[in-house]
Amino acid sequence: MRPPLWRDPALLLSALAGVTLLVGYIFEWTGLGVPALIFQWVALLASAYTFVPGAIRRLLRRRLGVGLLMTIAAVGAVALGHVGEAATLAFLFSLAEALEDRAMDRAKEGLRALLSLIPETVRVSRIAGDITIPAAEVHELDLLVVGAGERVATDGVIIEGHSSIDTSAVTGESIPVEVGPGDAVPAGSVNGSATLRIEATADGRDNSLTQIVELVEQAHARKGERARLADKIARPLVPVVLVAAALVAAFGFVVGEPSLWIERALVVLVAASPCALAIAVPVTVISAIGSASKYGVVIKSGEAFEQFGTIRTVAFDKTGTLTRNQPKVVAVHATAGSSNNDVLRVAAALEATSTHPLAAAIIAAAPQTPAGEGIIEEAGHGISGTVDGVRVRVGNARWLHPGKLQPVAEGMAGAGMTVVVVETGGVIAGLLGIRDELRPEAAETIAMLTQQGIRTVMLTGDNERTARALAAEAGITDVRAEQLPKDKADAIAALVAEGPTAMVGDGINDAPALATATVGIAMGVKGSAAAIESADIAFTGSDLRLIPGALAHARRGRLIMTINIGLALTIVIALFPIALFGVLGLAGVVVVHEIAEIIVILNGVRAVRRPSARHEPSSVAAASMR
């Protein structure tokens, strides 16, 4: 835990230097020269200790840095008899460096907080009984015993028990989820009121939570356009400043006023130092990426973060992204001689042992229905068998013509449903309409993006009619249906040519499009490994309403970076002529420069803040992002 500002040991030497420098100036103003000089020297040495050794080590490795410029300027000021100015320069630079380190630490706290979600120990079931071991020693296939209120040590699948789990700290979804045997649970989630036995699907040291932290740490090292711009300016500027200062000093010898121009050379050395420029982008990127990870958005690089802030179009895959990827029966239409319950019951009886994707939807609509007899699957058509002694067939409309229910079947298909025809005793008994429903937050997400001026597109391999029906519900007008993976990638390439485009997907077939997009976004927890690997940003949760908030977060961070770079460059450009012509002395330039550096740091840290309320989703995701 980071201590309060006034108790931070990293600021101790800077604080000591500040106090002794103030006392030294008080003595100087009261005419006590010797005590003033002593206190100024103490301030100078205390401050210099924080950056001079590091500057010398970098110089020995043939690396020039801003610390070297400050060291030369301080030594020169002392040589000219300006101990007070040298101490002021060293103190302010030391304070700025300490505040920068503190800002970086603050930005990285989110990662340490994520890792703290993993418990130190965990109960594991063995043949001889339950034992407690360190969480780091958990291996795949270990059977974890997680009591009520305990955290899950690693990713796993529930083998025994029913409970609810709170994944808000990991996925950003604040509503507890009911779970039972067969359900996956992520590392760091909190168990509800009942004991669960969970089979580990990942080691304790390498699970979804540790991977999130690793990805975010890697992101800090991968720099974006603005970071590279700042580096391109800052790195060559250090030797340029040294050369410029040397030329100014040499000019003094030419005109016969070496003392005046050497002093001005030292002032130029400080004035043109790219201190603020060097930290303008890193502190912003680390703050923003660390903050995003706290509410379930893992940004893999500084470059991805910067690009995310430019997005003008968001393309969504349909299945599993805009929809739940859990087909369900949404409509039942029975003929005059049958009831809806009868139609569902006989269909479920036939589908009870089927592995067809739609079978699960039918069984869920009529649970605990006894299986039929003599069941035969007709590949590509449907299934037949006997229920209560009556011959029953269940299949698609190409195999079983709906007859008089044809208009109803067309209406269902027009609404984006897959039509299943049920026949009993050779007569059409009714129709089932099955559809992979939109996520409840899909329409709200599209509306929020539209409000931000973001264009939305749907890409899907599904048929045109189903795609357009669901797109209309979501509020999307640009629909590209019947898309193969290559078609999706080509569509994204065309959109990118028009402007910065993000692709949101979760399946293997989305991987080429995710890699082609300006920014690829994978729905992390339920997404495929290929999708997550191809993406630039991964969601640990599945609430789409995080997308508008994350976009606003990235835009704000990009704006902060631009302001920081502009401010840092303005300070250098403005101070150089002022220092060269003697308008400001060493002390004045130091104060202006270091104040600017502190402003840049504080401005960068603002990127930690979450998006404003107007970009946040209402209800679930809103709670998760605060």
VEXDREN-2710 file (C-alpha; in Angstrom, 1 decimal):
% VEXDREN-2710
k/r/px/py/pz
1/MET/0.0/0.0/0.0
2/ARG/1.4/3.4/-1.0
3/PRO/1.9/5.6/2.1
4/PRO/0.5/9.2/2.3
5/LEU/2.6/11.9/0.6
6/TRP/3.9/13.2/3.9
7/ARG/5.0/9.7/5.1
8/ASP/6.6/8.5/1.8
9/PRO/10.3/7.5/2.4
10/ALA/11.0/8.2/-1.3
11/LEU/10.3/11.8/-0.7
12/LEU/12.3/12.1/2.5
13/LEU/15.6/13.5/1.0
14/SER/13.6/15.9/-1.2
15/ALA/11.7/17.1/1.9
16/LEU/14.9/17.5/3.9
17/ALA/16.4/19.5/1.0
18/GLY/13.4/21.7/0.8
19/VAL/13.4/22.5/4.5
20/THR/17.1/23.2/4.7
21/LEU/17.0/25.3/1.5
22/LEU/14.2/27.4/3.0
23/VAL/16.1/27.9/6.2
24/GLY/19.2/28.8/4.2
25/TYR/17.4/31.5/2.3
26/ILE/15.9/32.9/5.6
27/PHE/19.5/33.1/7.0
28/GLU/20.6/34.8/3.7
29/TRP/17.8/37.4/3.8
30/THR/18.7/38.2/7.5
31/GLY/22.4/38.7/6.6
32/LEU/23.8/35.6/8.2
33/GLY/25.9/34.4/5.3
34/VAL/27.8/31.5/6.8
35/PRO/24.7/29.6/8.3
36/ALA/22.9/30.3/5.0
37/LEU/25.7/28.7/3.0
38/ILE/25.9/25.7/5.3
39/PHE/22.1/25.0/4.9
40/GLN/22.2/25.6/1.2
41/TRP/25.1/23.0/0.9
42/VAL/23.1/20.5/3.0
43/ALA/20.1/21.1/0.6
44/LEU/22.3/20.7/-2.4
45/LEU/23.9/17.4/-1.2
46/ALA/20.6/15.9/-0.1
47/SER/19.0/16.6/-3.4
48/ALA/22.0/15.6/-5.5
49/TYR/22.2/12.3/-3.8
50/THR/18.8/11.3/-5.4
51/PHE/19.9/11.7/-9.0
52/VAL/23.6/12.4/-9.5
53/PRO/24.8/8.7/-8.8
54/GLY/22.2/7.5/-11.4
55/ALA/23.3/10.1/-13.9
56/ILE/26.9/9.0/-13.6
57/ARG/26.1/5.3/-13.9
58/ARG/24.1/6.0/-17.1
59/LEU/27.0/8.1/-18.4
60/LEU/29.4/5.2/-17.8
61/ARG/27.1/3.1/-19.9
62/ARG/27.3/5.8/-22.6
63/ARG/23.7/6.9/-22.1
64/LEU/22.9/10.6/-21.8
65/GLY/20.0/11.7/-19.7
66/VAL/18.3/14.8/-18.2
67/GLY/20.0/14.0/-14.9
68/LEU/23.4/14.6/-16.5
69/LEU/22.2/18.1/-17.7
70/MET/21.1/18.9/-14.2
71/THR/24.3/17.6/-12.7
72/ILE/26.5/19.8/-15.0
73/ALA/24.3/22.8/-14.4
74/ALA/24.5/22.4/-10.6
75/VAL/28.3/21.9/-10.7
76/GLY/28.7/24.9/-12.9
77/ALA/26.5/27.1/-10.7
78/VAL/28.6/26.1/-7.6
79/ALA/31.8/26.9/-9.6
80/LEU/30.4/30.4/-10.3
81/GLY/29.5/30.8/-6.6
82/HIS/25.8/30.4/-6.9
83/VAL/25.3/27.7/-4.3
84/GLY/21.7/28.8/-3.5
85/GLU/20.7/28.5/-7.2
86/ALA/22.4/25.1/-7.5
87/ALA/20.6/23.9/-4.4
88/THR/17.3/25.2/-5.8
89/LEU/17.8/23.5/-9.1
90/ALA/18.8/20.2/-7.4
91/PHE/15.9/20.3/-5.0
92/LEU/13.2/21.0/-7.6
93/PHE/14.6/18.3/-10.0
94/SER/14.8/15.8/-7.1
95/LEU/11.2/16.6/-6.1
96/ALA/9.9/16.3/-9.6
97/GLU/11.7/12.9/-10.0
98/ALA/10.3/11.6/-6.7
99/LEU/6.8/12.7/-7.7
100/GLU/7.2/11.0/-11.1
101/ASP/8.2/7.8/-9.4
102/ARG/5.2/8.1/-7.1
103/ALA/2.9/8.7/-10.0
104/MET/4.2/5.6/-11.8
105/ASP/3.7/3.5/-8.6
106/ARG/0.2/4.8/-8.2
107/ALA/-0.6/3.8/-11.8
108/LYS/0.7/0.3/-11.2
109/GLU/-1.2/-0.3/-8.0
110/GLY/-4.1/-1.6/-10.0
111/LEU/-2.0/-4.6/-11.1
112/ARG/-0.9/-5.3/-7.5
113/ALA/-4.5/-5.1/-6.4
114/LEU/-5.4/-7.7/-9.1
115/LEU/-2.8/-10.1/-7.9
116/SER/-4.0/-9.6/-4.3
117/LEU/-7.3/-11.1/-5.3
118/ILE/-5.6/-14.5/-5.3
119/PRO/-5.7/-16.0/-1.8
120/GLU/-2.4/-17.0/-0.2
121/THR/-3.5/-20.6/0.6
122/VAL/-6.2/-22.9/-0.7
123/ARG/-7.8/-26.2/0.4
124/VAL/-7.2/-29.1/-1.9
125/SER/-8.9/-32.4/-1.8
126/ARG/-6.7/-35.5/-1.6
127/ILE/-7.3/-39.2/-1.1
128/ALA/-6.4/-38.8/2.6
129/GLY/-8.6/-35.8/3.0
130/ASP/-8.5/-32.0/2.5
131/ILE/-5.2/-30.3/3.0
132/THR/-4.1/-26.6/2.8
133/ILE/-1.3/-25.6/0.5
134/PRO/0.0/-22.3/-0.9
135/ALA/-2.1/-21.1/-3.8
136/ALA/1.1/-20.9/-6.0
137/GLU/1.5/-24.7/-5.7
138/VAL/-1.9/-25.5/-7.2
139/HIS/-1.6/-27.5/-10.4
140/GLU/-4.1/-28.2/-13.2
141/LEU/-6.6/-30.9/-12.4
142/ASP/-6.2/-30.4/-8.6
143/LEU/-9.6/-30.5/-6.8
144/LEU/-10.1/-27.2/-4.9
145/VAL/-12.5/-26.9/-1.9
146/VAL/-13.8/-23.4/-1.8
147/GLY/-15.9/-22.5/1.2
148/ALA/-18.6/-19.8/1.5
149/GLY/-17.1/-16.3/1.1
150/GLU/-13.7/-17.6/0.0
151/ARG/-11.8/-16.5/-3.1
152/VAL/-11.1/-19.0/-6.0
153/ALA/-7.3/-19.4/-6.2
154/THR/-7.2/-20.3/-10.0
155/ASP/-9.4/-20.9/-13.0
156/GLY/-11.5/-24.0/-12.8
157/VAL/-14.7/-25.9/-13.5
158/ILE/-17.2/-26.7/-10.8
159/ILE/-17.5/-30.5/-10.1
160/GLU/-19.8/-30.4/-7.1
161/GLY/-22.0/-27.8/-5.4
162/HIS/-24.4/-25.0/-6.3
163/SER/-23.7/-21.4/-5.3
164/SER/-23.3/-17.9/-6.6
165/ILE/-20.0/-16.2/-7.4
166/ASP/-19.1/-12.6/-7.4
167/THR/-16.7/-11.8/-10.2
168/SER/-16.9/-8.0/-10.0
169/ALA/-13.3/-7.5/-9.1
170/VAL/-12.2/-9.6/-12.1
171/THR/-14.7/-9.0/-14.9
172/GLY/-16.3/-5.7/-13.9
173/GLU/-19.8/-7.4/-13.7
174/SER/-21.4/-6.5/-10.4
175/ILE/-24.3/-8.9/-10.3
176/PRO/-23.4/-12.4/-8.7
177/VAL/-23.8/-15.3/-11.1
178/GLU/-25.5/-18.5/-10.2
179/VAL/-23.2/-21.5/-10.8
180/GLY/-23.3/-25.3/-10.6
181/PRO/-21.5/-28.4/-11.9
182/GLY/-19.9/-27.8/-15.3
183/ASP/-19.7/-24.0/-14.9
184/ALA/-16.4/-22.3/-15.3
185/VAL/-15.2/-19.9/-12.6
186/PRO/-12.3/-17.4/-13.0
187/ALA/-9.4/-16.9/-10.5
188/GLY/-10.1/-14.2/-8.0
189/SER/-13.9/-14.6/-7.9
190/VAL/-15.6/-14.8/-4.5
191/ASN/-17.8/-17.8/-3.7
192/GLY/-21.3/-17.2/-2.3
193/SER/-23.1/-19.1/0.5
194/ALA/-22.3/-22.7/-0.3
195/THR/-19.1/-24.9/-0.5
196/LEU/-17.9/-25.7/-4.1
197/ARG/-15.5/-28.3/-5.3
198/ILE/-13.7/-27.0/-8.3
199/GLU/-11.3/-28.8/-10.7
200/ALA/-8.4/-26.5/-11.5
201/THR/-8.0/-25.8/-15.3
202/ALA/-4.9/-23.7/-14.8
203/ASP/-1.9/-23.6/-12.4
204/GLY/-1.8/-21.2/-9.5
205/ARG/1.0/-19.2/-11.0
206/ASP/-0.4/-19.1/-14.6
207/ASN/-4.1/-18.3/-14.7
208/SER/-6.4/-15.7/-16.2
209/LEU/-5.6/-13.2/-13.4
210/THR/-1.8/-13.5/-13.6
211/GLN/-2.1/-13.3/-17.4
212/ILE/-4.0/-10.1/-17.2
213/VAL/-1.3/-8.6/-15.0
214/GLU/1.4/-9.8/-17.4
215/LEU/-0.4/-8.4/-20.4
216/VAL/-0.7/-5.0/-18.8
217/GLU/2.9/-4.9/-17.7
218/GLN/3.9/-5.7/-21.3
219/ALA/1.7/-2.9/-22.5
220/HIS/3.8/-0.4/-20.5
221/ALA/6.8/-1.4/-22.6
222/ARG/5.2/-1.2/-26.0
223/LYS/5.0/2.4/-26.9
224/GLY/2.5/4.2/-29.1
225/GLU/2.9/7.0/-31.6
226/ARG/2.9/9.7/-29.1
227/ALA/5.3/7.9/-26.8
228/ARG/7.6/7.4/-29.8
229/LEU/7.2/11.1/-30.8
230/ALA/8.2/12.2/-27.3
231/ASP/11.2/9.8/-27.3
232/LYS/12.3/11.0/-30.8
233/ILE/12.3/14.6/-29.5
234/ALA/13.7/14.0/-26.0
235/ARG/16.6/11.6/-26.8
236/PRO/18.5/13.6/-29.3
237/LEU/17.6/16.8/-27.4
238/VAL/20.0/16.0/-24.6
239/PRO/23.2/16.0/-26.7
240/VAL/21.9/19.0/-28.7
241/VAL/21.4/20.9/-25.5
242/LEU/25.0/20.0/-24.4
243/VAL/26.4/21.2/-27.7
244/ALA/24.3/24.4/-27.6
245/ALA/25.4/25.2/-24.1
246/ALA/29.1/24.6/-25.1
247/LEU/28.7/27.0/-28.0
248/VAL/27.1/29.6/-25.8
249/ALA/30.1/29.3/-23.4
250/ALA/32.6/29.4/-26.3
251/PHE/30.9/32.6/-27.6
252/GLY/31.7/34.2/-24.2
253/PHE/35.4/33.7/-24.8
254/VAL/35.1/35.1/-28.3
255/VAL/33.5/38.4/-27.1
256/GLY/35.7/38.6/-24.0
257/GLU/33.0/38.0/-21.4
258/PRO/33.5/34.3/-20.5
259/SER/31.9/34.6/-17.0
260/LEU/28.6/36.1/-18.2
261/TRP/28.2/33.7/-21.1
262/ILE/29.2/30.6/-19.1
263/GLU/26.5/31.5/-16.6
264/ARG/24.1/31.9/-19.5
265/ALA/25.2/28.5/-20.9
266/LEU/24.3/26.9/-17.6
267/VAL/20.9/28.6/-17.7
268/VAL/20.4/27.4/-21.3
269/LEU/21.4/23.9/-20.2
270/VAL/18.5/23.9/-17.7
271/ALA/16.0/25.7/-19.9
272/ALA/16.3/23.3/-22.9
273/SER/16.3/20.2/-20.8
274/PRO/13.4/17.8/-21.9
275/CYS/12.5/16.8/-18.4
276/ALA/8.8/17.2/-18.8
277/LEU/8.8/15.8/-22.4
278/ALA/10.5/12.6/-21.2
279/ILE/7.6/11.8/-18.8
280/ALA/4.7/13.5/-20.8
281/VAL/3.4/10.2/-22.2
282/PRO/4.6/7.3/-20.0
283/VAL/2.9/8.6/-16.8
284/THR/-0.4/9.0/-18.8
285/VAL/-0.3/5.6/-20.5
286/ILE/0.6/3.7/-17.4
287/SER/-2.1/5.5/-15.4
288/ALA/-4.8/4.9/-18.1
289/ILE/-3.9/1.3/-18.8
290/GLY/-3.7/0.4/-15.1
291/SER/-7.1/2.1/-14.4
292/ALA/-8.8/0.3/-17.3
293/SER/-7.6/-3.1/-16.0
294/LYS/-9.5/-2.5/-12.8
295/TYR/-12.8/-2.6/-14.5
296/GLY/-12.2/-5.5/-16.9
297/VAL/-10.5/-3.9/-19.9
298/VAL/-7.0/-5.2/-20.6
299/ILE/-5.1/-3.0/-23.1
300/LYS/-2.1/-4.9/-24.4
301/SER/0.1/-2.0/-25.4
302/GLY/0.5/1.8/-25.2
303/GLU/0.1/1.8/-29.0
304/ALA/-3.2/0.0/-28.7
305/PHE/-4.4/2.5/-26.1
306/GLU/-3.5/5.5/-28.3
307/GLN/-5.1/3.9/-31.4
308/PHE/-8.2/3.1/-29.4
309/GLY/-8.7/6.8/-28.7
310/THR/-9.0/7.5/-32.5
311/ILE/-11.7/4.9/-33.3
312/ARG/-14.6/6.2/-35.4
313/THR/-16.2/2.8/-36.4
314/VAL/-16.9/-0.3/-34.3
315/ALA/-17.7/-3.5/-36.1
316/PHE/-19.4/-6.3/-34.1
317/ASP/-19.4/-10.0/-34.7
318/LYS/-23.0/-11.3/-34.1
319/THR/-22.8/-14.7/-32.5
320/GLY/-21.5/-14.7/-29.0
321/THR/-20.7/-11.0/-29.1
322/LEU/-23.9/-9.2/-29.7
323/THR/-25.9/-12.3/-28.9
324/ARG/-25.6/-14.7/-25.9
325/ASN/-24.5/-17.7/-28.1
326/GLN/-27.2/-19.6/-26.2
327/PRO/-30.1/-20.4/-28.6
328/LYS/-33.5/-20.6/-26.9
329/VAL/-37.1/-21.2/-27.9
330/VAL/-38.7/-17.8/-28.2
331/ALA/-41.9/-18.7/-30.0
332/VAL/-44.3/-21.7/-30.1
333/HIS/-47.2/-22.0/-32.5
334/ALA/-49.5/-25.0/-32.3
335/THR/-52.2/-26.1/-34.7
336/ALA/-55.8/-26.3/-33.6
337/GLY/-55.6/-29.9/-32.5
338/SER/-52.5/-29.4/-30.3
339/SER/-51.3/-27.1/-27.4
340/ASN/-48.0/-25.3/-27.1
341/ASN/-47.0/-27.5/-24.2
342/ASP/-47.8/-30.7/-26.3
343/VAL/-45.6/-29.4/-29.1
344/LEU/-42.7/-28.6/-26.8
345/ARG/-43.1/-31.9/-24.9
346/VAL/-42.9/-34.2/-27.9
347/ALA/-40.1/-32.2/-29.4
348/ALA/-38.1/-32.3/-26.2
349/ALA/-38.7/-36.1/-25.9
350/LEU/-37.1/-36.7/-29.3
351/GLU/-34.2/-34.2/-28.7
352/ALA/-33.4/-35.6/-25.2
353/THR/-30.4/-37.6/-26.4
354/SER/-29.5/-35.4/-29.4
355/THR/-26.2/-33.5/-29.7
356/HIS/-27.5/-31.0/-32.2
357/PRO/-26.9/-27.3/-31.1
358/LEU/-30.6/-26.6/-31.2
359/ALA/-31.5/-29.6/-29.1
360/ALA/-30.3/-27.9/-25.9
361/ALA/-32.7/-25.0/-26.5
362/ILE/-35.7/-27.3/-26.9
363/ILE/-34.8/-29.4/-23.9
364/ALA/-34.3/-26.2/-21.8
365/ALA/-37.8/-25.1/-22.8
366/ALA/-39.3/-28.4/-21.5
367/PRO/-37.0/-29.8/-18.8
368/GLN/-37.3/-33.2/-17.3
369/THR/-39.2/-34.6/-20.3
370/PRO/-38.7/-38.4/-20.6
371/ALA/-36.9/-39.5/-23.7
372/GLY/-38.7/-41.0/-26.7
373/GLU/-38.1/-44.4/-28.2
374/GLY/-36.6/-45.6/-31.4
375/ILE/-35.0/-42.3/-32.0
376/ILE/-33.2/-41.9/-35.4
377/GLU/-31.3/-38.8/-36.4
378/GLU/-31.6/-37.8/-40.1
379/ALA/-28.4/-35.8/-40.7
380/GLY/-29.1/-32.4/-42.2
381/HIS/-32.9/-32.8/-41.7
382/GLY/-34.0/-33.6/-38.2
383/ILE/-34.9/-36.5/-35.9
384/SER/-37.7/-39.1/-35.7
385/GLY/-38.9/-41.5/-33.1
386/THR/-41.9/-42.6/-31.0
387/VAL/-43.4/-40.7/-28.1
388/ASP/-46.3/-42.2/-26.1
389/GLY/-46.8/-44.7/-29.0
390/VAL/-47.2/-42.0/-31.6
391/ARG/-44.7/-41.5/-34.5
392/VAL/-43.1/-38.1/-34.2
393/ARG/-40.7/-36.2/-36.5
394/VAL/-38.9/-32.9/-35.6
395/GLY/-36.9/-31.1/-38.3
396/ASN/-36.3/-28.1/-40.5
397/ALA/-38.8/-26.7/-43.0
398/ARG/-37.0/-28.2/-45.9
399/TRP/-37.6/-31.7/-44.6
400/LEU/-41.1/-31.1/-43.1
401/HIS/-43.2/-28.6/-45.0
402/PRO/-45.1/-26.4/-42.5
403/GLY/-48.3/-26.7/-44.7
404/LYS/-51.0/-24.3/-43.5
405/LEU/-48.5/-22.8/-41.1
406/GLN/-46.2/-21.7/-43.9
407/PRO/-47.1/-17.9/-43.3
408/VAL/-46.3/-18.4/-39.6
409/ALA/-43.0/-20.0/-40.5
410/GLU/-42.1/-17.2/-42.8
411/GLY/-42.9/-14.7/-40.1
412/MET/-40.7/-16.5/-37.6
413/ALA/-37.8/-16.6/-40.1
414/GLY/-38.4/-12.9/-40.9
415/ALA/-37.9/-12.2/-37.1
416/GLY/-34.5/-13.9/-37.2
417/MET/-35.7/-17.3/-35.8
418/THR/-34.6/-20.8/-36.9
419/VAL/-37.9/-22.6/-37.6
420/VAL/-38.3/-26.2/-36.3
421/VAL/-41.4/-28.1/-37.5
422/VAL/-43.0/-30.7/-35.3
423/GLU/-45.1/-33.5/-36.8
424/THR/-47.1/-36.1/-34.8
425/GLY/-48.8/-39.1/-36.4
426/GLY/-48.1/-37.7/-39.9
427/VAL/-49.8/-34.4/-39.2
428/ILE/-48.1/-31.0/-38.6
429/ALA/-48.6/-30.3/-34.8
430/GLY/-46.8/-26.9/-34.6
431/LEU/-43.7/-24.8/-35.0
432/LEU/-40.9/-23.8/-32.7
433/GLY/-39.0/-20.6/-33.2
434/ILE/-35.4/-20.7/-31.9
435/ARG/-33.1/-17.8/-31.8
436/ASP/-29.8/-16.8/-30.3
437/GLU/-31.1/-13.7/-28.4
438/LEU/-29.3/-10.4/-28.2
439/ARG/-27.5/-9.7/-25.0
440/PRO/-29.8/-7.5/-22.9
441/GLU/-27.3/-4.6/-23.0
442/ALA/-26.7/-4.8/-26.8
443/ALA/-29.2/-2.1/-27.8
444/GLU/-28.1/0.2/-25.0
445/THR/-24.4/-0.2/-26.1
446/ILE/-25.2/0.7/-29.7
447/ALA/-27.2/3.7/-28.6
448/MET/-24.3/4.9/-26.4
449/LEU/-21.8/4.5/-29.2
450/THR/-24.1/6.4/-31.6
451/GLN/-24.3/9.2/-29.0
452/GLN/-20.5/9.4/-29.1
453/GLY/-20.5/9.7/-32.8
454/ILE/-19.3/6.2/-33.4
455/ARG/-20.5/4.3/-36.5
456/THR/-21.5/0.7/-35.8
457/VAL/-21.4/-2.3/-38.2
458/MET/-22.5/-6.0/-37.8
459/LEU/-20.4/-8.7/-39.4
460/THR/-21.8/-12.2/-39.3
461/GLY/-21.7/-15.6/-41.1
462/ASP/-25.4/-16.0/-40.5
463/ASN/-28.0/-15.5/-43.2
464/GLU/-29.2/-12.1/-44.3
465/ARG/-32.7/-12.3/-42.9
466/THR/-31.6/-13.4/-39.4
467/ALA/-28.8/-10.9/-39.3
468/ARG/-31.0/-7.9/-40.3
469/ALA/-33.7/-8.9/-37.8
470/LEU/-31.3/-8.9/-34.9
471/ALA/-29.4/-5.8/-36.2
472/ALA/-32.7/-3.9/-36.3
473/GLU/-33.3/-4.8/-32.6
474/ALA/-29.9/-3.7/-31.7
475/GLY/-30.1/-0.4/-33.6
476/ILE/-27.5/-1.3/-36.3
477/THR/-28.2/-0.3/-39.9
478/ASP/-25.0/-1.4/-41.6
479/VAL/-25.2/-5.2/-41.8
480/ARG/-22.7/-7.6/-43.6
481/ALA/-24.2/-11.1/-43.6
482/GLU/-23.0/-14.5/-44.8
483/GLN/-19.4/-13.6/-44.2
484/LEU/-16.6/-16.2/-44.1
485/PRO/-13.5/-15.3/-41.9
486/LYS/-11.7/-14.0/-45.0
487/ASP/-14.8/-11.9/-45.9
488/LYS/-14.8/-10.4/-42.4
489/ALA/-11.1/-9.5/-42.7
490/ASP/-11.7/-7.9/-46.1
491/ALA/-14.7/-5.9/-44.8
492/ILE/-12.6/-4.7/-41.9
493/ALA/-9.7/-3.7/-44.2
494/ALA/-12.2/-1.7/-46.3
495/LEU/-13.5/0.0/-43.1
496/VAL/-10.0/0.8/-41.9
497/ALA/-9.3/2.5/-45.3
498/GLU/-12.2/4.8/-44.5
499/GLY/-11.1/5.6/-40.9
500/PRO/-9.8/4.0/-37.6
501/THR/-11.9/0.9/-37.0
502/ALA/-12.3/-1.4/-34.0
503/MET/-13.5/-5.0/-34.4
504/VAL/-15.2/-6.8/-31.5
505/GLY/-15.4/-10.6/-31.6
506/ASP/-15.0/-13.8/-29.6
507/GLY/-14.5/-16.7/-31.9
508/ILE/-11.7/-18.4/-33.9
509/ASN/-13.4/-17.2/-37.1
510/ASP/-13.0/-13.6/-35.8
511/ALA/-9.2/-13.8/-35.5
512/PRO/-8.3/-12.6/-39.0
513/ALA/-10.7/-9.6/-38.7
514/LEU/-9.4/-8.7/-35.2
515/ALA/-5.8/-8.7/-36.5
516/THR/-6.8/-6.6/-39.5
517/ALA/-8.6/-3.9/-37.5
518/THR/-7.0/-0.7/-36.2
519/VAL/-7.8/-2.1/-32.7
520/GLY/-9.1/-5.7/-32.2
521/ILE/-11.2/-6.3/-29.1
522/ALA/-11.8/-9.8/-27.8
523/MET/-14.5/-10.8/-25.4
524/GLY/-12.1/-12.3/-23.0
525/VAL/-13.7/-14.7/-20.5
526/LYS/-15.8/-16.6/-23.1
527/GLY/-13.6/-15.9/-26.1
528/SER/-11.4/-18.3/-28.0
529/ALA/-7.7/-18.3/-27.4
530/ALA/-7.2/-17.4/-31.1
531/ALA/-9.4/-14.3/-30.7
532/ILE/-7.7/-13.1/-27.6
533/GLU/-4.2/-13.6/-29.1
534/SER/-5.2/-11.7/-32.2
535/ALA/-6.8/-8.8/-30.3
536/ASP/-5.2/-5.6/-29.0
537/ILE/-7.7/-5.3/-26.1
538/ALA/-9.4/-8.1/-24.1
539/PHE/-12.4/-7.9/-21.9
540/THR/-12.3/-10.1/-18.8
541/GLY/-16.0/-9.8/-18.7
542/SER/-18.8/-9.9/-21.3
543/ASP/-20.8/-6.7/-20.7
544/LEU/-20.8/-4.8/-24.0
545/ARG/-21.6/-1.5/-22.2
546/LEU/-17.9/-1.4/-21.1
547/ILE/-17.0/-0.5/-24.7
548/PRO/-18.4/3.0/-24.8
549/GLY/-16.8/3.8/-21.4
550/ALA/-13.5/2.3/-22.5
551/LEU/-13.5/4.4/-25.7
552/ALA/-14.2/7.6/-23.7
553/HIS/-11.4/6.6/-21.4
554/ALA/-9.0/6.2/-24.3
555/ARG/-10.0/9.4/-25.9
556/ARG/-9.5/11.3/-22.7
557/GLY/-6.1/9.7/-22.2
558/ARG/-5.0/10.6/-25.8
559/LEU/-6.1/14.2/-25.2
560/ILE/-4.1/14.3/-22.0
561/MET/-1.0/13.0/-23.8
562/THR/-1.3/15.6/-26.5
563/ILE/-1.7/18.4/-24.0
564/ASN/1.4/17.1/-22.1
565/ILE/3.6/17.0/-25.2
566/GLY/2.4/20.4/-26.3
567/LEU/3.1/21.9/-22.8
568/ALA/6.5/20.3/-22.5
569/LEU/7.6/21.5/-26.0
570/THR/6.2/25.0/-25.4
571/ILE/8.2/25.3/-22.2
572/VAL/11.5/24.3/-23.9
573/ILE/10.8/26.6/-26.9
574/ALA/9.8/29.6/-24.8
575/LEU/12.6/29.3/-22.2
576/PHE/15.5/28.8/-24.6
577/PRO/15.6/32.5/-25.9
578/ILE/14.7/33.8/-22.5
579/ALA/17.7/32.0/-21.0
580/LEU/20.0/32.8/-23.9
581/PHE/19.4/36.6/-23.6
582/GLY/19.5/36.6/-19.8
583/VAL/15.9/37.6/-19.2
584/LEU/15.7/35.0/-16.5
585/GLY/18.5/33.8/-14.3
586/LEU/19.3/30.2/-13.3
587/ALA/16.9/30.2/-10.3
588/GLY/14.0/31.6/-12.3
589/VAL/14.4/29.1/-15.2
590/VAL/14.7/26.2/-12.7
591/VAL/11.5/27.2/-11.0
592/VAL/9.5/27.5/-14.3
593/HIS/10.9/24.3/-15.7
594/GLU/10.3/22.1/-12.6
595/ILE/6.8/23.6/-12.0
596/ALA/6.0/22.6/-15.6
597/GLU/7.3/19.1/-15.0
598/ILE/5.1/18.8/-11.9
599/ILE/2.1/20.0/-13.9
600/VAL/2.7/17.4/-16.6
601/ILE/2.9/14.7/-14.0
602/LEU/-0.3/15.7/-12.3
603/ASN/-2.1/16.1/-15.6
604/GLY/-0.9/12.6/-16.7
605/VAL/-2.1/11.0/-13.4
606/ARG/-5.6/12.4/-14.3
607/ALA/-5.8/9.5/-16.8
608/VAL/-6.5/7.2/-13.8
609/ARG/-10.0/8.7/-13.5
610/ARG/-12.8/6.6/-15.0
611/PRO/-15.0/8.0/-17.9
612/SER/-17.6/10.6/-16.9
613/ALA/-21.1/9.5/-16.1
614/ARG/-22.6/10.3/-19.5
615/HIS/-20.3/7.6/-21.0
616/GLU/-21.1/5.0/-18.4
617/PRO/-23.7/2.3/-18.8
618/SER/-26.8/2.4/-16.5
619/SER/-27.2/-0.5/-14.1
620/VAL/-24.8/-3.4/-14.1
621/ALA/-21.8/-2.0/-15.9
622/ALA/-22.1/1.4/-14.2
623/ALA/-21.7/-0.2/-10.8
624/SER/-18.7/-2.2/-12.0
625/MET/-16.9/0.8/-13.4
626/ARG/-17.0/2.9/-10.3
END
